[in-house]
Structure formats: C-alpha cells, structure tokens
Amino acid sequence: MISYAPLWETMRKRGATTYTLQVKGGISSSSIRRLKDGDSVSTNTLDALCQILNCDITDIIQYTPDNE
C-alpha cells in the first residue's frame, strides 16, 4: 500500500500548503484531492511535488506491504 503521510509531514516542515502546491507547482485541485484520499497520482505529479518541495520521493510516499 502506498501512503502519502510523508508528504503532509514534509509540507508541514517546509511551511507549504495545498495552495502552495497549486500556485507554485501547478498541481491540480483534483490531484490534491486524490492525494488527500490516498488514491493514485501520476509520476508527473510526484515529480512536480519533489521539485516544489525540493525533496526526495521518499519524503512524499511510503510503501507498506498489504500483509503487514
């Protein structure tokens, strides 16, 4: 299972909001909603998040096997 919990922590540490993601990075409101709901997003969106927040992919997503 993919979790976006690291994204929210990274945003908090950097003082970023979802508004920042939309205005600074052009992340659509539907992508923000998908992230909040834990749904899948494109690798382009993940790349944009890394650029906006100046971070690594592991600062945005976390993988946990379903059987844990």
Backbone as a chain_set.jsonl record, in Angstrom:
{"seq": "MISYAPLWETMRKRGATTYTLQVKGGISSSSIRRLKDGDSVSTNTLDALCQILNCDITDIIQYTPDNE", "coords": {"N": [[0.836, -1.187, 0.0], [0.506, 2.199, -0.805], [1.332, 5.141, 0.854], [0.673, 8.554, 1.513], [1.454, 9.915, 3.702], [4.101, 10.824, 4.41], [4.298, 13.048, 2.713], [2.571, 15.04, 3.782], [3.834, 15.58, 6.182], [6.306, 16.515, 5.241], [5.453, 18.799, 3.889], [4.474, 20.272, 6.084], [6.863, 20.722, 7.513], [8.168, 22.376, 5.731], [6.559, 24.521, 5.566], [4.592, 24.619, 3.65], [1.496, 24.708, 1.854], [-1.562, 23.265, 0.548], [-2.439, 25.117, -1.234], [-0.032, 26.336, -1.938], [1.092, 24.243, -3.415], [-0.646, 24.169, -5.582], [-0.458, 26.785, -6.728], [2.332, 27.397, -6.938], [3.357, 25.087, -8.105], [1.599, 24.159, -9.977], [-0.063, 22.011, -9.463], [-2.985, 20.237, -9.854], [-6.308, 20.778, -8.508], [-7.777, 18.462, -8.435], [-5.785, 16.511, -8.315], [-4.709, 17.096, -5.819], [-6.891, 16.438, -4.234], [-6.966, 13.687, -4.761], [-4.551, 12.9, -3.588], [-5.089, 13.507, -0.9], [-7.119, 11.69, -0.444], [-5.751, 9.362, -0.651], [-5.525, 8.11, -3.064], [-4.269, 6.95, -6.285], [-1.745, 8.816, -8.047], [-0.204, 10.48, -10.846], [3.142, 9.829, -12.078], [4.222, 12.136, -13.0], [3.005, 14.05, -11.391], [4.094, 13.318, -8.902], [6.775, 13.87, -9.452], [6.629, 16.645, -9.833], [5.878, 17.418, -7.255], [8.182, 16.727, -5.825], [9.96, 18.57, -6.956], [8.771, 21.053, -6.275], [8.82, 20.968, -3.472], [11.434, 20.525, -3.053], [12.641, 17.961, -2.479], [13.16, 14.409, -1.839], [11.711, 11.466, -3.338], [11.012, 9.696, -1.317], [10.298, 11.384, 0.668], [7.768, 11.95, 0.118], [6.137, 9.738, -0.539], [5.336, 6.52, 0.871], [5.895, 3.077, 1.045], [4.105, 0.303, 2.148], [3.845, -3.078, 2.65], [0.847, -4.924, 1.933], [0.291, -7.102, 3.552], [1.083, -6.576, 6.123]], "CA": [[0.0, 0.0, 0.0], [1.218, 3.472, -0.875], [0.812, 6.158, 1.769], [1.186, 9.913, 1.289], [1.713, 10.523, 5.009], [5.339, 11.615, 4.411], [4.066, 14.317, 2.009], [1.967, 16.027, 4.683], [4.876, 15.95, 7.142], [7.276, 17.336, 4.505], [4.818, 20.102, 3.674], [4.451, 20.966, 7.363], [8.232, 21.154, 7.822], [8.577, 23.432, 4.807], [5.585, 25.612, 5.609], [3.827, 24.622, 2.402], [0.08, 24.346, 1.937], [-2.063, 22.77, -0.734], [-2.467, 26.305, -2.095], [1.33, 26.46, -2.46], [1.266, 23.223, -4.451], [-1.419, 24.552, -6.755], [0.02, 28.021, -7.347], [3.754, 27.304, -7.26], [3.712, 23.921, -8.898], [0.605, 23.798, -10.979], [-0.736, 20.766, -9.12], [-4.428, 20.479, -9.97], [-7.111, 20.525, -7.316], [-8.176, 17.051, -8.445], [-4.631, 15.745, -7.835], [-4.646, 17.336, -4.373], [-7.961, 15.633, -3.655], [-6.539, 12.29, -4.85], [-3.523, 12.71, -2.559], [-5.763, 13.51, 0.405], [-7.915, 10.468, -0.342], [-4.867, 8.209, -0.735], [-5.658, 7.49, -4.386], [-3.059, 7.027, -7.101], [-1.471, 10.014, -8.841], [0.781, 10.195, -11.881], [4.544, 10.073, -11.754], [4.454, 13.561, -13.279], [2.6, 14.766, -10.179], [5.111, 13.034, -7.89], [7.964, 14.621, -9.854], [6.359, 18.063, -9.553], [5.915, 17.591, -5.805], [9.604, 16.706, -5.431], [10.56, 19.839, -7.378], [8.196, 22.148, -5.489], [9.234, 20.857, -2.073], [12.882, 20.3, -3.054], [12.825, 16.783, -1.645], [13.264, 13.118, -2.48], [10.429, 10.765, -3.433], [10.707, 9.079, -0.022], [9.715, 12.429, 1.509], [6.411, 12.139, -0.369], [5.376, 8.496, -0.452], [5.883, 5.42, 1.664], [5.283, 1.81, 0.688], [3.947, -0.694, 3.196], [3.174, -4.258, 2.085], [-0.535, -5.118, 2.405], [0.184, -8.189, 4.522], [1.568, -6.144, 7.45]], "C": [[0.88, 1.25, 0.0], [0.532, 4.477, 0.046], [1.467, 7.499, 1.436], [1.453, 10.637, 2.601], [3.02, 11.321, 5.036], [5.177, 12.976, 3.716], [3.559, 15.38, 2.964], [2.977, 16.49, 5.731], [5.919, 16.852, 6.481], [6.714, 18.728, 4.256], [4.811, 20.912, 4.963], [5.823, 21.532, 7.699], [8.667, 22.334, 6.957], [7.604, 24.611, 4.776], [4.759, 25.722, 4.344], [2.388, 24.194, 2.672], [-0.349, 23.765, 0.595], [-2.173, 23.932, -1.73], [-1.096, 26.524, -2.731], [1.544, 25.478, -3.606], [0.542, 23.609, -5.731], [-0.815, 25.751, -7.475], [1.466, 27.897, -7.819], [4.075, 26.188, -8.234], [2.714, 23.498, -9.937], [-0.058, 22.448, -10.718], [-2.24, 21.04, -9.122], [-5.152, 20.162, -8.672], [-7.562, 19.073, -7.276], [-7.023, 16.159, -7.984], [-4.474, 15.9, -6.328], [-5.689, 16.472, -3.67], [-7.572, 14.154, -3.659], [-5.474, 11.984, -3.791], [-4.152, 12.625, -1.177], [-6.543, 12.22, 0.637], [-7.06, 9.202, -0.391], [-4.973, 7.46, -2.045], [-4.365, 7.653, -5.176], [-2.977, 8.363, -7.84], [-0.37, 9.66, -9.839], [2.209, 10.436, -11.39], [4.909, 11.524, -12.066], [4.093, 14.402, -12.062], [3.628, 14.559, -9.073], [6.396, 13.805, -8.185], [7.797, 16.106, -9.529], [6.413, 18.335, -8.052], [7.354, 17.618, -5.296], [10.283, 18.03, -5.784], [10.076, 20.993, -6.514], [8.757, 22.156, -4.069], [10.733, 20.626, -1.921], [13.224, 19.115, -2.142], [12.937, 15.524, -2.495], [11.893, 12.442, -2.474], [10.031, 10.125, -2.096], [10.171, 10.095, 0.988], [8.251, 12.675, 1.143], [5.557, 10.888, -0.21], [6.115, 7.458, 0.381], [5.141, 4.152, 1.248], [5.252, 0.887, 1.897], [3.238, -1.899, 2.573], [1.795, -4.466, 2.72], [-0.639, -6.162, 3.507], [0.719, -7.815, 5.906], [0.463, -5.502, 8.244]], "O": [[1.873, 1.328, 0.724], [-0.689, 4.637, 0.017], [2.655, 7.565, 1.122], [1.659, 11.85, 2.606], [3.054, 12.4, 5.629], [5.841, 13.944, 4.086], [4.06, 16.504, 2.961], [2.977, 17.657, 6.124], [6.365, 17.832, 7.077], [7.425, 19.724, 4.398], [5.107, 22.107, 4.946], [5.938, 22.683, 8.12], [9.439, 23.186, 7.397], [7.811, 25.578, 4.043], [4.279, 26.803, 4.005], [2.108, 23.425, 3.591], [0.413, 23.776, -0.371], [-2.015, 23.736, -2.935], [-1.0, 26.856, -3.912], [2.108, 25.833, -4.641], [1.054, 23.401, -6.832], [-0.676, 25.736, -8.698], [1.789, 28.245, -8.955], [4.956, 26.324, -9.083], [2.965, 22.567, -10.701], [-0.559, 21.812, -11.645], [-2.707, 21.97, -8.464], [-4.673, 19.383, -7.847], [-7.715, 18.506, -6.194], [-7.261, 15.147, -7.324], [-4.142, 14.937, -5.637], [-5.408, 15.853, -2.644], [-7.815, 13.445, -2.682], [-5.503, 10.921, -3.17], [-3.787, 11.765, -0.376], [-6.622, 11.719, 1.759], [-7.571, 8.098, -0.198], [-4.56, 6.304, -2.137], [-3.475, 8.407, -4.779], [-3.991, 8.957, -8.206], [0.313, 8.647, -9.682], [2.438, 11.154, -10.417], [5.82, 12.077, -11.449], [4.796, 15.359, -11.737], [3.998, 15.509, -8.382], [7.032, 14.331, -7.271], [8.715, 16.743, -9.012], [6.934, 19.365, -7.625], [7.702, 18.431, -4.44], [11.085, 18.549, -5.007], [10.874, 21.817, -6.069], [9.121, 23.204, -3.535], [11.246, 20.542, -0.805], [13.981, 19.242, -1.179], [12.823, 15.576, -3.72], [11.019, 12.81, -1.69], [8.844, 10.027, -1.784], [9.652, 9.717, 2.038], [7.574, 13.494, 1.765], [4.399, 10.964, 0.2], [7.331, 7.513, 0.565], [3.917, 4.151, 1.115], [6.259, 0.714, 2.584], [2.145, -1.755, 2.027], [1.61, -4.209, 3.91], [-1.566, -6.113, 4.315], [0.795, -8.678, 6.78], [0.683, -5.079, 9.379]]}, "num_chains": 1, "name": "protein.A"}
